């Protein structure tokens, strides 16, 4: 029971962490207003 619960919770935690990471990267790109940084982020998000 515990094993299946752990497996089911892991993908959502990873997606939450990835979503937070994308927000941080986007805020950094806006902060620096660097075209190259934005291009790199867009490539990573696709």
N, C-alpha and C positions, 0 to 999 in steps of 0.2 A: 504493500500500500504506500509506504513512505517513498519507495524507489520510484513509483509511477508519478507521485505528486512532485517529486524533485525534477523529474524529466519534463513534466508539463510546465513547471514554473520557469525552467531555464531559458527557453526561447523568448518569453515575454521580457525577462530581465535583460537579456542581451539586446533586444529591440529597444527597450527603454534606454539603455546605456548608449546605444548607437544614435537614437534620436537626440539625446542630450549632447552627444559629441558633435552632431551636425549643427545644432544650435550654437554651440561654442565656436565652431569653425566659422560659421556664417557671421557671428558677431565680430570675430577677429578680422574677417575680410572687410566688413564695414568699417571697423575701427581704423585699419591701415589704408583702406581705399586703394588697395593694390590690385590692378587688373590681373596680374599674373597669379596672385593668390586666389582670386575669384575663379580664374580658369582652372586652376589645380583642384579647387574644391568641387567645381561643377563636374570635372572629369571623374572625381572620386565618388560623387553621388550618383552618377549615371550607371 
